[in-house]
Amino acid sequence: MNGLENRLSSGITTAVGQNYLHLTYTRPEPAPDSITYLVEVSPTLASWTSSGTVEVSNTVTGNIRTITIRSSAPITPGTREFLHLKVSKP
């Protein structure tokens, strides 16, 4: 194994009786200089934004930070939504 398994996962979380898509990822703590991690949401895969997300948890164990972000829109029949993790170095 290369140590990269279990660093990114997705699923459904329930809050206030509603179901939401979520994404959980890990990163080193502290974060590497000038590296940004951003969960974004899109209904079409054509354009992405981080404004439709909510942080659910953010914990540190040793030198690893685990962050869970969910969509701000509940899952509803007939709608599509996608989440991805954007990692960049400006």
Backbone bond lengths (Angstrom), bond angles and torsions (degrees), N, CA, C in turn:
res aa  C-N    CA-C-N  psi(-1)  N-CA   C-N-CA  omega(-1)  CA-C   N-CA-C  phi
1 M - - - 1.441 - - 1.531 109.92 -
2 N 1.314 115.92 149.33 1.455 120.07 -178.07 1.526 113.41 -100.05
3 G 1.332 118.43 5.85 1.457 121.25 178.97 1.519 114.77 82.75
4 L 1.324 117.79 4.33 1.461 120.94 -177.57 1.520 113.37 -98.14
5 E 1.334 118.35 -6.66 1.451 119.76 -179.18 1.528 110.76 -67.13
6 N 1.307 115.91 150.39 1.468 123.67 177.37 1.525 114.06 64.71
7 R 1.306 118.66 23.97 1.466 120.34 178.46 1.519 112.58 -91.61
8 L 1.333 116.81 -15.19 1.455 121.34 179.61 1.520 108.34 -144.22
9 S 1.323 116.09 128.90 1.461 119.95 176.71 1.521 109.06 -144.61
10 S 1.310 115.77 160.30 1.463 120.69 179.20 1.511 108.99 -136.26
11 G 1.318 115.09 164.54 1.447 119.56 179.02 1.506 111.06 176.90
12 I 1.328 114.22 -160.47 1.459 121.70 -179.98 1.523 107.58 -119.83
13 T 1.313 116.00 132.84 1.458 121.80 176.13 1.523 108.80 -119.46
14 T 1.315 116.77 150.69 1.462 121.45 -179.89 1.521 109.54 -110.97
15 A 1.319 115.33 132.52 1.461 121.79 176.23 1.517 108.44 -142.33
16 V 1.312 116.59 130.31 1.459 123.29 178.60 1.537 111.00 50.79
17 G 1.327 116.62 42.55 1.456 121.43 176.58 1.517 115.65 75.37
18 Q 1.330 118.32 7.16 1.466 122.28 179.84 1.534 108.93 -117.23
19 N 1.331 116.52 150.12 1.462 121.98 176.40 1.521 110.25 -99.63
20 Y 1.340 116.01 139.29 1.464 122.72 -177.85 1.527 109.80 -135.19
21 L 1.334 116.78 146.40 1.454 120.72 169.70 1.520 108.89 -70.09
22 H 1.348 116.37 143.06 1.461 118.59 174.83 1.524 110.45 -139.10
23 L 1.309 114.45 160.03 1.459 123.11 178.28 1.523 106.90 -132.83
24 T 1.338 116.69 130.55 1.460 121.94 176.67 1.517 108.10 -118.12
25 Y 1.336 116.60 133.18 1.460 120.50 178.51 1.519 110.10 -140.11
26 T 1.326 115.62 158.98 1.448 120.74 175.38 1.521 108.98 -118.06
27 R 1.329 114.10 153.25 1.462 120.42 176.06 1.520 107.85 -148.96
28 P 1.332 117.35 160.63 1.464 119.23 177.63 1.534 110.74 -62.93
29 E 1.302 115.95 151.77 1.462 121.71 174.91 1.520 108.21 -125.51
30 P 1.309 119.50 117.47 1.463 126.00 3.86 1.529 111.74 -73.89
31 A 1.328 115.08 161.27 1.465 120.20 178.83 1.528 109.08 -64.58
32 P 1.330 117.44 144.55 1.463 119.85 176.08 1.530 110.62 -57.99
33 D 1.330 115.99 146.02 1.463 121.23 179.27 1.516 111.81 -53.06
34 S 1.296 115.90 133.74 1.464 126.63 174.94 1.526 114.69 58.06
35 I 1.331 118.19 21.83 1.473 121.48 172.38 1.529 106.76 -101.94
36 T 1.333 117.02 130.91 1.461 120.68 177.26 1.525 109.81 -114.74
37 Y 1.326 114.94 144.31 1.457 123.18 177.96 1.524 106.24 -120.57
38 L 1.320 117.71 126.80 1.452 120.70 -175.53 1.528 109.80 -144.72
39 V 1.330 116.80 122.80 1.464 121.11 174.28 1.520 107.47 -87.62
40 E 1.328 115.62 129.62 1.463 121.35 -179.64 1.518 110.30 -123.36
41 V 1.321 115.18 158.27 1.462 122.92 -177.15 1.529 109.13 -125.77
42 S 1.345 115.11 147.72 1.465 120.39 177.61 1.529 109.70 -151.42
43 P 1.325 117.33 141.97 1.466 119.92 173.86 1.526 112.14 -88.21
44 T 1.345 117.73 -11.26 1.471 120.10 -171.11 1.527 114.92 -130.79
45 L 1.307 118.30 -9.44 1.473 124.82 -172.47 1.530 111.96 71.91
46 A 1.319 118.56 0.51 1.468 121.67 -178.23 1.526 111.94 -92.59
47 S 1.315 117.67 -37.62 1.461 120.83 178.88 1.525 108.31 -134.79
48 W 1.332 115.57 145.40 1.461 121.37 -173.83 1.518 110.67 -125.87
49 T 1.349 116.54 148.75 1.457 121.90 176.81 1.525 109.32 -147.44
50 S 1.320 115.88 151.45 1.470 120.07 175.40 1.525 110.95 -97.43
51 S 1.329 117.49 -3.05 1.468 119.96 -176.15 1.522 113.27 -71.49
52 G 1.324 118.48 -13.22 1.460 120.80 -179.80 1.517 113.01 -102.93
53 T 1.348 117.51 32.84 1.460 120.85 -178.13 1.524 111.51 -127.08
54 V 1.344 114.90 158.18 1.463 122.29 -179.39 1.529 107.86 -135.66
55 E 1.327 117.02 130.75 1.467 120.02 175.78 1.522 109.67 -74.59
56 V 1.339 116.06 127.02 1.463 121.95 -179.08 1.521 110.51 -96.59
57 S 1.336 116.91 -43.85 1.461 120.39 178.30 1.518 110.09 -152.21
58 N 1.342 114.30 157.25 1.459 121.70 -177.72 1.523 106.30 -155.58
59 T 1.342 117.00 102.49 1.457 121.06 -174.90 1.526 110.47 -127.97
60 V 1.325 115.34 154.74 1.461 121.70 176.82 1.516 108.36 -121.82
61 T 1.340 115.72 129.87 1.454 122.64 173.56 1.520 106.94 -128.50
62 G 1.309 115.89 111.66 1.461 119.48 -176.01 1.521 109.60 65.50
63 N 1.317 116.00 -121.74 1.475 119.88 179.81 1.531 112.07 -109.75
64 I 1.345 116.42 25.80 1.473 121.65 178.87 1.523 109.91 -123.09
65 R 1.319 116.62 128.56 1.465 122.44 174.46 1.525 107.71 -102.21
66 T 1.340 116.71 131.82 1.463 123.08 177.72 1.527 107.96 -114.56
67 I 1.328 115.68 124.73 1.456 121.64 -175.09 1.533 109.30 -125.05
68 T 1.323 116.29 132.88 1.462 121.60 174.54 1.521 108.41 -117.73
69 I 1.335 114.96 127.05 1.463 123.15 179.39 1.524 107.43 -121.82
70 R 1.327 117.49 137.55 1.465 120.71 176.31 1.520 109.77 -120.72
71 S 1.315 114.09 161.66 1.456 120.62 172.76 1.523 108.73 -67.03
72 S 1.321 117.00 150.50 1.468 119.99 175.36 1.527 111.53 -85.24
73 A 1.336 116.78 -11.27 1.474 121.07 179.98 1.528 109.65 -102.18
74 P 1.329 117.52 127.88 1.464 119.07 177.72 1.527 111.28 -67.03
75 I 1.327 114.98 155.05 1.463 120.95 176.05 1.524 108.38 -68.25
76 T 1.326 116.52 128.13 1.459 120.73 178.19 1.529 108.93 -132.93
77 P 1.324 117.56 148.31 1.460 120.31 179.04 1.525 111.53 -58.36
78 G 1.309 116.12 138.95 1.456 120.99 175.24 1.519 115.16 84.86
79 T 1.335 118.21 0.09 1.468 119.90 178.12 1.525 109.78 -114.45
80 R 1.325 115.06 154.66 1.460 121.22 177.10 1.517 108.87 -119.14
81 E 1.325 114.59 146.86 1.450 119.71 175.57 1.524 107.97 -154.66
82 F 1.319 115.55 142.81 1.450 122.29 -178.36 1.520 109.06 -130.31
83 L 1.329 116.19 145.30 1.455 122.20 174.92 1.520 107.94 -121.25
84 H 1.340 116.59 144.76 1.455 120.18 170.66 1.523 109.60 -144.86
85 L 1.324 115.01 161.30 1.458 121.76 177.65 1.517 107.78 -104.59
86 K 1.332 115.76 121.67 1.453 121.79 178.37 1.533 107.52 -103.17
87 V 1.329 116.16 118.93 1.458 121.87 177.41 1.518 106.42 -113.79
88 S 1.326 116.00 125.18 1.467 117.96 -175.97 1.518 111.48 -143.58
89 K 1.300 113.69 160.18 1.464 122.23 174.71 1.516 106.62 -128.24
90 P 1.345 115.94 104.16 1.472 119.29 -175.60 1.518 113.12 -61.98
